[in-house]
Each structure stands twice: as structure tokens, then as C-alpha cells.
């Protein structure tokens, strides 16, 4: 070998070797690198959004997404700009912003509606129960995929969704394994687990993130606590006597009462009322026997959320033991089904989740009518 050529050749090989080592030593992106808080909820406890410096992609972390979950985290990586999925990330991956969404709860539809993204919904669970006007107008285009235990996966696949929004009750959704098999990403939305009315509504920001509308979600949500707090302060400043409030009707032979600090008890307290049931039951509803329920109703000034009843006659016929109680005798019985649908849906359980300020205003009108001029939106006084 001519040594005059050998030395440059060896030098070139050596440089290539160093270059190769340098390239191979660059650290891969891991989930730990996603340590920049993109959105930390002020009221919700079940989600957070993180990103990394200089990146466009985010991870939405949903914690304990069903009742009884203990330190369970379900992550969704929203991949943008061709950025790599982090090494070691074991969650779901959404390629870009979702434009075709299947929503398994009406509250998911309400959140999308609140940010002007309900047109992205291509499938729901129980079409007849949906109140959203956009969905109702597109009934021929929106697929009804059924319910968790009886999902029409052939229809679901035909809808070609970018993502399915799920919820868990006492455990993981039974849809998980099938969606994984089909390669369809999913995200849990745990709004129903939040005890704070504002925390429930704040989930709209997580839903907005998957559609690329984070700023709109944040802006839409920002007005809700301001309106809610203005109503709460008005009630508190009026220093009026709090009426005793009874809630619910029997279900499966028992009458369930909400715990202190729950969604409904918080609304009642902020509206200037006081739940008649005072027992400390932790963070779960408790079933009381019917005799105790009748006793509590006898001590109530107002009775709200009375199932599907639309008239006082229905109340007296269904619950004859309470016919002579003061709240029934005075006609102080109100139900949250003013915006019911022919198919059985009730908009209180849909848009009411993203309008807690409107729900609060309705309750103030019931407890302290002198403080509210507006008509009822979700509630009605039974006649």
C-alpha cells in the first residue's frame, strides 16, 4: 500500500467512526423529557398536560380514571410535527389533532360543543339520549356504536375514528382490549369523578387538546369560574337563611344520599341551601332505607332532583308517604329535567357539566328566588 494514500484513508475512517459514535450517543427522547407543564388544572384532579422544551407534541396524563382506581395513570401522546414517540412510553398515541371522534358519554359531546368542535363527533353511545343540536341535526351521519357491554365494533371501525373518548365505572372500560386490537387510540375522560362542579367543567381543556384547540378550551373555561364565583358571592353576601334541601328518589329499593363535599352538595351549599342529610360518609354516596328518607323529606323545605317526575301528581302517586310533608304540600318540589329529550336524554347531565354556573343560578332561583331574574334553564317547578 502507498502510505501517502493510506494515512488520509485511515484518518477519514477514524473521523467517520467518531462521527458515528457521536450520533449514536445522542440520547433518545423519553417520557421523562416531557417535564414542562402545558396545563395544570386549577380545579380538576384527574388530568394534566405536559410537553418538552422546543417540542409540539404533548402527553395528557389521566390519573385514576375510574372508581376505586389507585395510582392508575392512563397516558395519551398527541404526536405533532413528526416528533418521535418517547422511548418507554406505554400509553396511547394519537397521530396529530383528532378530526374524527367517537364519544362514549354525552358529557364528552358537551365539552366538544363548548369549544365549537362538536362537528368532529362521528359516533356516540346512545344517539337518542344526546341533546346537542349539532348532533341532532346530523343524526343520519353520526353512528350509534352502542354501549360498553354491547358495542357494535363493525360500525365503530366504519366510522374511521382518530380516537375514542372513554370512561370507566368500577374498573377499566371493557372496550380497552378491543380498541387496542383494532389499533384505535383512546383517552379516558374522568369528569364524573370530580367532586368540584368547576373541576368537572375543566375537563374541556383536556378534550380541547386532542383537537388542537387548547387555547380555545382554556379561554372558554376561564369564564366559567368567574361567573360561578360571582353568583356564589352574591348569595353569600345576601346572608339569607338556608333552606333544608332533600335530594333524589328511591333506586332499586334504596334512597341514595350524596356525601358532604360532593358535586351536588357543593352546588347546594354555594346556592345558599343546606342538605338535610348530615352524616359523614367519606367520598361515596350512601344508601339509606326508605323510612329514614321519608323522615328526612319531612324535615325539608325543598325537594330537588326527583327522578323523571314532571308533575306533583306523579310524586304523590309514586311516594304516598311523603304526600303530607311540608315541601310537597307547599309545592316546593323541583326537578332538573326541563331540557329532556323524547329519546330519554336529559341535557342537565350533558351540557350542565360544562355550565355549572347556570346550574348554580337555577338552584339559587329555587332557594332564594329574589336573587335571580332569569328563567330556569335546567330545572322546573312541578305543578
Phi, psi and omega per residue, in radians:
X1 nan 2.416 3.055
X2 -1.296 1.977 -3.053
X3 -1.122 -0.394 3.114
X4 -1.130 -0.502 3.101
X5 -1.635 -0.469 -3.064
X6 -1.139 -0.728 -3.063
X7 -1.124 -0.822 3.081
X8 -1.062 -0.678 3.141
X9 -1.069 -0.825 3.138
X10 -1.113 -0.666 3.129
X11 -1.114 -0.697 3.140
X12 -1.148 -0.761 3.111
X13 -1.068 -0.734 3.135
X14 -1.080 -0.760 3.135
X15 -1.117 -0.698 3.097
X16 -1.103 -0.675 3.125
X17 -1.101 -0.787 3.114
X18 -1.101 -0.717 -3.137
X19 -1.090 -0.741 3.135
X20 -1.109 -0.758 3.141
X21 -1.117 -0.714 -3.123
X22 -1.102 -0.721 3.134
X23 -1.164 -0.706 -3.103
X24 -1.248 -0.376 -3.088
X25 -1.498 -0.155 -3.140
X26 -1.137 2.264 -3.039
X27 -1.192 2.369 3.069
X28 -1.261 2.695 3.098
X29 -1.301 2.285 3.109
X30 -2.088 2.960 3.120
X31 -1.076 -0.512 3.126
X32 -1.136 -0.400 3.117
X33 -1.267 -0.277 3.097
X34 -1.515 1.331 -3.033
X35 -2.108 0.220 3.097
X36 -1.725 2.120 -3.139
X37 -1.246 2.077 3.081
X38 -1.570 -0.701 3.070
X39 -2.655 2.094 3.041
X40 -1.938 2.012 -3.069
X41 -1.047 2.542 3.083
X42 -1.549 -0.432 -3.053
X43 -2.209 -0.624 -3.129
X44 -1.349 2.595 -3.141
X45 -1.975 -0.079 -2.959
X46 -1.776 0.018 3.131
X47 -2.637 2.831 3.022
X48 -2.712 2.675 -3.133
X49 -2.124 2.213 -3.135
X50 -2.215 2.723 3.076
X51 -2.435 -2.913 3.067
X52 -2.312 2.739 -3.075
X53 -0.983 2.163 3.088
X54 1.416 -0.031 -3.102
X55 -1.731 2.798 3.103
X56 -1.813 -0.428 -3.118
X57 -1.305 2.789 3.118
X58 -2.419 2.847 2.971
X59 -2.070 2.204 3.021
X60 -1.718 2.002 3.123
X61 -1.735 2.107 3.102
X62 -1.882 2.141 -3.062
X63 -1.853 2.420 3.102
X64 0.762 1.164 -2.992
X65 -1.435 0.201 3.039
X66 -2.614 2.863 -3.126
X67 -1.070 2.317 3.119
X68 1.498 -0.094 3.110
X69 -1.147 2.468 -3.102
X70 -2.274 1.845 3.126
X71 1.066 0.587 3.068
X72 -1.572 2.257 3.091
X73 -2.152 2.188 3.082
X74 -1.996 2.022 -3.050
X75 -1.833 2.565 3.033
X76 -2.209 2.128 3.071
X77 -1.653 2.037 3.083
X78 -1.642 1.822 -2.998
X79 -1.525 2.114 -3.117
X80 -2.252 2.601 3.060
X81 1.108 0.424 3.122
X82 1.234 0.233 -3.133
X83 -1.182 2.574 -3.063
X84 -1.263 2.616 2.994
X85 -1.196 2.292 -3.079
X86 -1.020 2.415 3.043
X87 -1.022 2.367 3.097
X88 1.457 -0.049 3.122
X89 -1.359 2.139 -3.065
X90 -1.895 0.206 -3.086
X91 -1.604 -2.796 -3.130
X92 -1.478 2.672 3.139
X93 -2.186 2.136 3.060
X94 -1.838 2.112 -3.125
X95 -1.425 1.769 3.131
X96 1.301 -2.969 -3.128
X97 -1.375 2.397 -3.100
X98 -1.233 2.342 3.052
X99 -2.121 -0.114 3.085
X100 -2.374 1.972 -2.985
X101 -2.169 2.357 2.952
X102 -1.826 2.170 -3.077
X103 -1.934 2.104 -3.080
X104 -1.564 0.003 3.062
X105 -2.392 2.551 3.120
X106 -1.128 -0.456 3.117
X107 -1.166 -0.532 3.079
X108 -1.129 -0.694 3.097
X109 -1.088 -0.736 -3.137
X110 -1.090 -0.707 3.132
X111 -1.128 -0.749 3.095
X112 -1.145 -0.665 3.097
X113 -1.106 -0.655 -3.111
X114 -1.105 -0.496 -3.128
X115 -1.817 0.221 3.106
X116 1.261 0.466 -3.095
X117 -2.058 0.319 -3.129
X118 -1.189 -0.311 3.080
X119 -1.190 -0.241 3.127
X120 -1.422 -0.188 -3.115
X121 -1.335 2.098 3.120
X122 -1.937 -0.168 3.132
X123 -2.719 2.588 3.137
X124 -2.439 2.990 3.046
X125 -1.880 1.842 -3.116
X126 1.494 1.214 -3.075
X127 -1.012 -0.626 -3.118
X128 -1.173 -0.282 -3.126
X129 -1.633 -0.058 -3.076
X130 -1.486 2.338 3.136
X131 -1.726 -0.386 -3.067
X132 -0.905 2.210 -3.050
X133 -1.114 -0.649 3.141
X134 -1.111 -0.740 3.123
X135 -1.178 -0.770 3.139
X136 -1.033 -0.636 -3.135
X137 -1.282 -0.326 -3.111
X138 -1.978 0.510 -3.054
X139 -0.967 -0.552 -3.140
X140 -1.328 -0.273 -3.097
X141 -1.806 -0.420 -3.074
X142 -1.619 2.198 -3.116
X143 -1.455 2.489 3.033
X144 -1.740 1.868 -3.019
X145 -1.545 0.006 3.126
X146 1.545 -2.762 -3.024
X147 -2.071 2.899 -3.053
X148 -0.765 -0.835 -3.074
X149 -1.424 -0.141 -3.077
X150 -2.600 1.084 -3.085
X151 -1.527 2.391 3.060
X152 -1.512 1.584 -3.063
X153 -1.234 -0.475 3.087
X154 -1.112 -0.750 3.098
X155 -1.181 -0.741 -3.112
X156 -1.007 -0.813 3.138
X157 -1.095 -0.678 -3.119
X158 -1.130 -0.419 3.127
X159 -1.335 -0.230 3.093
X160 0.903 0.944 -3.090
X161 -1.306 2.585 2.998
X162 -1.350 -0.509 -3.089
X163 -2.803 2.658 3.036
X164 -2.019 2.263 3.085
X165 -1.600 2.141 -3.044
X166 -1.982 2.959 2.903
X167 -2.503 2.680 3.067
X168 -2.001 2.612 3.127
X169 -1.830 -1.450 3.108
X170 -1.759 0.114 -3.134
X171 -3.093 -3.016 3.131
X172 -1.081 2.603 3.107
X173 -1.090 2.376 3.076
X174 -1.117 -0.175 3.132
X175 -1.365 -0.318 -3.034
X176 -0.864 -1.002 -3.015
X177 -1.108 -0.687 -3.131
X178 -1.205 -0.698 3.104
X179 -1.108 -0.674 3.089
X180 -1.099 -0.772 3.113
X181 -1.054 -0.663 -3.119
X182 -1.442 -0.149 -3.131
X183 1.291 0.474 3.126
X184 -1.815 2.061 -3.137
X185 -1.210 2.733 -3.138
X186 -2.462 2.805 3.019
X187 -2.430 2.331 3.033
X188 -1.346 2.430 3.029
X189 -2.088 1.923 -3.006
X190 -1.778 0.627 -3.088
X191 -1.035 -0.629 -3.033
X192 -1.203 -0.275 3.138
X193 -1.473 -0.261 -3.114
X194 -1.272 2.381 3.104
X195 -1.492 -0.483 -3.131
X196 -1.440 2.269 3.044
X197 -0.975 -0.655 3.121
X198 -1.275 -0.563 3.085
X199 -1.118 -0.676 3.087
X200 -1.060 -0.832 -3.092
X201 -1.152 -0.528 -3.051
X202 -1.166 -0.310 3.086
X203 -1.066 -0.289 3.097
X204 -1.046 -0.449 3.133
X205 -1.214 -0.705 3.095
X206 -1.120 -0.737 3.129
X207 -1.185 -0.646 3.106
X208 -1.100 -0.629 -3.117
X209 -1.023 -0.729 -3.073
X210 -1.239 -0.286 3.120
X211 -1.727 0.021 -3.104
X212 1.365 0.331 -3.099
X213 -2.022 0.682 -3.075
X214 -0.976 -0.862 -3.089
X215 -1.064 -0.697 3.130
X216 -1.160 -0.687 3.103
X217 -1.099 -0.762 3.133
X218 -1.134 -0.726 -3.128
X219 -1.167 -0.738 3.135
X220 -1.113 -0.773 -3.123
X221 -1.174 -0.640 -3.038
X222 -0.969 -0.551 -3.129
X223 -1.316 -0.366 -3.046
X224 -1.217 -0.902 3.111
X225 -1.032 -0.606 3.140
X226 -1.114 -0.789 -3.141
X227 -1.214 -0.714 -3.137
X228 -1.089 -0.822 -3.097
X229 -1.153 -0.596 3.111
X230 -1.096 -0.721 3.111
X231 -1.179 -0.792 -3.116
X232 -1.056 -0.739 -3.137
X233 -1.140 -0.661 3.128
X234 -1.077 -0.745 3.126
X235 -1.147 -0.827 -3.113
X236 -1.076 -0.684 -3.126
X237 -1.222 -0.405 -3.121
X238 -1.311 -0.383 3.086
X239 0.897 0.886 3.135
X240 -1.643 2.746 3.130
X241 -1.186 2.355 -3.094
X242 -1.446 2.139 3.074
X243 -1.247 2.616 3.057
X244 -1.395 2.241 -2.987
X245 -2.061 2.209 3.007
X246 -1.755 2.563 -3.124
X247 -2.296 2.707 2.961
X248 1.291 3.107 3.084
X249 -2.444 2.962 -3.099
X250 -1.097 2.556 3.057
X251 -2.416 2.131 3.138
X252 0.938 0.692 3.065
X253 1.472 -0.028 3.120
X254 -2.239 2.761 3.136
X255 -1.983 1.978 -3.061
X256 -1.570 2.302 3.107
X257 -1.992 2.401 -3.107
X258 -1.318 2.644 3.108
X259 -1.324 2.820 3.047
X260 -1.104 2.428 3.131
X261 1.492 0.026 3.132
X262 -1.361 3.057 -3.138
X263 -0.926 -0.929 -3.043
X264 -1.285 -0.641 3.124
X265 -1.201 -0.570 3.069
X266 -1.145 -0.787 3.102
X267 -1.054 -0.771 -3.135
X268 -1.067 -0.806 -3.128
X269 -1.130 -0.766 -3.126
X270 -1.178 -0.412 3.108
X271 -1.531 0.037 3.090
X272 1.542 0.423 3.076
X273 -2.001 3.107 3.134
X274 -2.485 2.129 -3.140
X275 -1.109 2.374 -3.108
X276 -1.236 -0.417 -3.117
X277 -1.542 2.040 -3.004
X278 -1.865 -0.142 -3.059
X279 -1.075 2.491 3.092
X280 -1.510 1.915 -3.081
X281 -1.955 0.376 -3.113
X282 1.301 -2.281 -3.109
X283 -2.076 0.384 3.119
X284 -2.201 2.614 3.071
X285 -1.151 2.662 -3.114
X286 -2.185 2.442 3.108
X287 -1.544 2.161 3.075
X288 -1.906 2.739 -3.137
X289 -1.325 2.867 -3.031
X290 -1.145 -0.563 3.126
X291 -1.116 -0.749 3.104
X292 -1.150 -0.671 3.124
X293 -1.090 -0.730 3.118
X294 -1.141 -0.645 3.106
X295 -1.124 -0.762 3.130
X296 -1.133 -0.693 3.113
X297 -1.093 -0.623 3.122
X298 -1.108 -0.470 -3.132
X299 -1.687 0.109 -3.084
X300 -1.646 2.532 3.021
X301 -1.515 -0.525 -3.084
X302 -2.427 2.525 3.090
X303 -2.199 2.155 -3.092
X304 -2.185 2.886 3.061
X305 1.014 1.064 -3.010
X306 -1.744 0.979 3.052
X307 1.130 -2.295 -3.095
X308 -1.760 0.092 -3.060
X309 -1.054 2.439 3.103
X310 -2.131 0.004 -3.141
X311 -2.621 2.795 3.091
X312 -1.181 -0.545 3.111
X313 -1.070 -0.708 3.091
X314 -1.082 -0.709 3.138
X315 -1.113 -0.848 -3.095
X316 -1.136 -0.639 -3.128
X317 -1.262 -0.707 -3.100
X318 -1.350 -0.556 -3.060
X319 -2.309 1.224 -3.062
X320 -1.054 -0.465 -3.127
X321 -1.158 -0.403 -3.104
X322 -1.742 0.073 -3.061
X323 -1.049 -0.516 -3.098
X324 -1.716 0.069 3.128
X325 -1.208 2.747 -3.048
X326 -1.076 -0.753 -3.079
X327 -1.152 -0.607 3.103
X328 -1.301 -0.775 -3.132
X329 -1.057 -0.619 -3.132
X330 -1.524 -0.058 -3.133
X331 1.277 0.463 -3.133
X332 -1.637 1.004 3.126
X333 -2.155 2.194 -3.058
X334 -2.272 2.504 3.105
X335 -2.178 2.703 -3.067
X336 -1.677 0.530 -3.062
X337 -1.990 0.508 3.123
X338 -1.079 -0.567 -3.078
X339 -1.871 0.840 3.123
X340 -1.391 2.700 3.127
X341 -1.856 2.636 3.116
X342 -0.981 -0.532 -3.132
X343 -1.381 -0.048 3.112
X344 1.900 -0.109 3.131
X345 -1.305 2.783 -3.138
X346 -2.397 2.017 -3.047
X347 -1.124 -0.323 3.056
X348 -0.995 -0.706 -3.118
X349 -1.477 -0.047 3.119
X350 -1.867 -1.495 -3.082
X351 -1.237 -0.348 3.102
X352 -1.036 -0.469 -3.140
X353 -1.184 -0.592 3.141
X354 -1.735 0.100 3.068
X355 -2.275 0.962 -3.115
X356 -1.105 -0.438 3.095
X357 -1.176 -0.621 3.123
X358 -1.266 -0.694 3.060
X359 -1.062 -0.769 3.129
X360 -1.056 -0.762 -3.139
X361 -1.066 -0.712 3.091
X362 -1.052 -0.769 -3.123
X363 -1.162 -0.654 3.070
X364 -1.089 -0.680 3.129
X365 -1.107 -0.573 3.097
X366 -1.267 -0.855 -3.034
X367 -1.392 -0.662 -3.072
X368 -2.426 1.240 -3.014
X369 -1.008 -0.407 -3.127
X370 -1.192 -0.242 -3.096
X371 -1.631 -0.149 -3.042
X372 -2.256 2.235 3.109
X373 -1.663 -0.515 -3.057
X374 -1.150 2.699 3.061
X375 -1.271 2.823 3.060
X376 -1.089 2.530 3.098
X377 -1.888 -0.787 -3.116
X378 -1.948 -0.486 -3.053
X379 -1.733 2.779 3.008
X380 -2.454 2.597 3.015
X381 -1.542 2.170 -3.115
X382 -1.228 2.423 -3.123
X383 -1.951 nan nan
